[in-house]
Amino acid sequence: MAEKKEIIPKKHPMPSQDPRERIRNFNEVALGYDEETAVAEAKRCLQCKKEPCRQGCPVEVDIPAFIRLVAQRDFAGAIKKIKEKNALPAVCGRVCPQENQCEKYCTLGKKHEPVGIGRLERFCADWELARGVQPQEVALPTGFKVAVVGSGPAGLTCAADLAKLGHRVTIFEALHVAGGVLMYGIPEFRLPKRVVQAEIENLKKLGVEIVTNAVVGKFATVDDLMEEEGFDAVFIGTGAGLPYFMNIPGENSCGVYSANEFLTRTNLMKAYLFPEWDTPIKVGRKVAVIGGGNVAMDAARTALRLGAEESWIVYRRSEKELPARHEEVEHAKEEGIKFAFLTNPVRILADENGWVKGMECLRYELGEPDESGRRRPVPIPGSEFVMEVDTVVVAIGQAPNPLVPRTTRGLELGKKGNIVADPQTGATSKPGVFAGGDVVTGAATVILAMGAGRVAARSIHDYLMKKKA
Amino acid sequence: MFKILDKQVFSPVVKQMVIEAPRVARRCQPGQFVILRIHEEGERIPLTIADFDREKGTITIVFQEVGKTTRQLGTLEAGDYIRDFVGPLGTPSHIENFGTVICVGGGVGIAPVFPIARALKEAGNHVISIIGARSKDLLFWEDRMREVSSELFVTTDDGSYVRKGFVTDVLKEVIEDRGRDNISLVLAIGPQPMMRACCDVTRDYGIKTIVSLNALMVDGTGMCGCCRVTVGGQTRFVCVDGPEFDGHQVDFAELARRSATFRAEEQRALERHTCQCGCGGGK
């Protein structure tokens, strides 16, 4: 640090759509920095020697270097620097929980607000997308073929890294578009689908082939891919797509959705454009979303945009324990989402036609900490009450999808049906087969899945090079 | 994109298509289904596989035009393309030599019964098939069903062909005639009320009855849970646990209610479609 400068204690605020306006549309909430704001924010960075932010990034982006380039107005250089490590910067800049990662360790953040690293990353990625993406360098072909099963964050990252190393990569995706949870799960207003598709187009420029409508475990098993289709290695990144239900009476009433269904209809199938698009969705006047994670926030905010008069988050612990990102909770509150904390349904009530008309709930209080370290919610006897709602969205988590784990010979599985893989290498119990992301860890974040994809790509490369030798 | 290689029109509302889909044809088994999407704005709809040819890499589907998507599908011709076609999905039929098996196909349900009956016959079963439709013009594949059955009975609700009556009437007669102990299994595929009625008949005789459920679906891979159904008191997903279940355990009333979830929207989409395409349909 040569020059001494005045410290600006707060991040430059993110321009965003007015809450009153945005609850009536699916357009992106956060609008992104302009050049001047980005440069000013980048100049907040102390460029400290220890670079603690880098230890918080699961994909190891050289954060101080790219921020320095932004401060110097070399935006092309900055995005190039990011993309050395991150294949999906426009996505990560939007959906990473930076407050628990890079920004958590920011030196500036000890006394003030940390540098808006995520916002700067997004700025750089959007700057490049608006100008046309420069192709990246790809190594000479190695002659090896790798299959990547699933095109979510883990698969896309793994594929990008392997392609850059010169391997021939084919991604198999079960749905009709690539992107996995980035397409079906995260709403348009948080992550525009054109941004996801633009990142995927970049991947194709690296030579990655994407086969959609291909359900591995059904049209072919992982063993078939290796034995019959000549793939030298396989990466499994099929995510956690199996929704949990509460197993309470009335849960199969009409008007009860899993968050997956509710979000898939809306995001992937664009039900908010019905009847121009063919897939319908029905949202009533009063919606209850069960759960407190990011998926629950997404569902509650989606319900509002689909026309619900009231949208509630029903969560059995207190506000402090909400697993959702702080920013998402704030956005939800701004938009008028209501919260029923320390509340959990025990029964869903239906009318004579089988439609939801209410939810019998119990109130809870917090007891001793449980194995997660959070205070255990304990039901209060006799606290039953009925919440009148006509739509219920169950957002209490997802398990790994069993299609691939169950059909692959010799794959060691964990208790919850997850694939057991070495966190250092992504290697599974089956030679040549690697796995990472939610199918290994259970439902987590986009960036952790990307980190796992990166780790696996590295060890797949090592595995193939050894095979060659 | 998936090419339509051939199209047959069985009636103004029942049509058959042969689709080029080698990845699906390679591994599919009787009882499995596909999900298709006609165009970019289209919905994903499940259809049970009616036949397949591994060598040619083709899948045969038979569908009845009931909503916007099936009606739009019906306007496509050989040479046209379907945007998305994914499968094989679901768990295959359990095939073994049970002894004597009755296969009941109602309406468009005749199509998915066909490959299962063929596999059961090849496995050594005595296959008694009963096919029926509302009227003669909705009946198809009588010849194909005869080929794969040891015996074939045909009926029409209105008596416009062979005999008047429901498939359940014939089912009951056959069971009475052969004796309950001589029937190992009944398979019934068709509209939900028909499958339910077949189960009501066989329940009295205590004959195990398999049905193939047609629930609402989105992804078809166990991801959304839209297709959940209560079987034997437990929630199951039709797309991955089924589509075939023990019919005596299925909560048909719940299935019917859930199937009607989007009826108003489906009607709206259909009306909008019929006035736009100018066919004057809207029957």
Chai-1 contact restraints between the chains, C-beta under 6 A:
chainA,res_idxA,chainB,res_idxB,connection_type,confidence,min_distance_angstrom,max_distance_angstrom,comment,restraint_id
A,A174,B,T221,contact,1.0,0.0,6.0,A-B,restraint_1
A,H176,B,R37,contact,1.0,0.0,6.0,A-B,restraint_2
A,H176,B,D84,contact,1.0,0.0,6.0,A-B,restraint_3
A,N213,B,D84,contact,1.0,0.0,6.0,A-B,restraint_4
A,N213,B,V86,contact,1.0,0.0,6.0,A-B,restraint_5
A,V215,B,T221,contact,1.0,0.0,6.0,A-B,restraint_6
A,K218,B,P88,contact,1.0,0.0,6.0,A-B,restraint_7
A,F219,B,R23,contact,1.0,0.0,6.0,A-B,restraint_8
A,F219,B,R27,contact,1.0,0.0,6.0,A-B,restraint_9
A,G241,B,M223,contact,1.0,0.0,6.0,A-B,restraint_10
A,L242,B,G222,contact,1.0,0.0,6.0,A-B,restraint_11
A,P243,B,G225,contact,1.0,0.0,6.0,A-B,restraint_12
A,N252,B,R228,contact,1.0,0.0,6.0,A-B,restraint_13
A,N252,B,E254,contact,1.0,0.0,6.0,A-B,restraint_14
A,C254,B,R257,contact,1.0,0.0,6.0,A-B,restraint_15
A,C254,B,R258,contact,1.0,0.0,6.0,A-B,restraint_16
A,C254,B,T261,contact,1.0,0.0,6.0,A-B,restraint_17
A,S258,B,G225,contact,1.0,0.0,6.0,A-B,restraint_18
A,N260,B,M223,contact,1.0,0.0,6.0,A-B,restraint_19
A,N260,B,C224,contact,1.0,0.0,6.0,A-B,restraint_20
A,E261,B,C224,contact,1.0,0.0,6.0,A-B,restraint_21
A,E261,B,G225,contact,1.0,0.0,6.0,A-B,restraint_22
A,E261,B,C226,contact,1.0,0.0,6.0,A-B,restraint_23
A,T264,B,V218,contact,1.0,0.0,6.0,A-B,restraint_24
A,T264,B,C224,contact,1.0,0.0,6.0,A-B,restraint_25
A,P275,B,A269,contact,1.0,0.0,6.0,A-B,restraint_26
A,P275,B,R272,contact,1.0,0.0,6.0,A-B,restraint_27
A,W277,B,E41,contact,1.0,0.0,6.0,A-B,restraint_28
A,D278,B,G42,contact,1.0,0.0,6.0,A-B,restraint_29
A,D278,B,E43,contact,1.0,0.0,6.0,A-B,restraint_30
A,T279,B,E43,contact,1.0,0.0,6.0,A-B,restraint_31
A,P280,B,F262,contact,1.0,0.0,6.0,A-B,restraint_32
A,P280,B,E265,contact,1.0,0.0,6.0,A-B,restraint_33
A,G354,B,R257,contact,1.0,0.0,6.0,A-B,restraint_34
A,N401,B,G222,contact,1.0,0.0,6.0,A-B,restraint_35
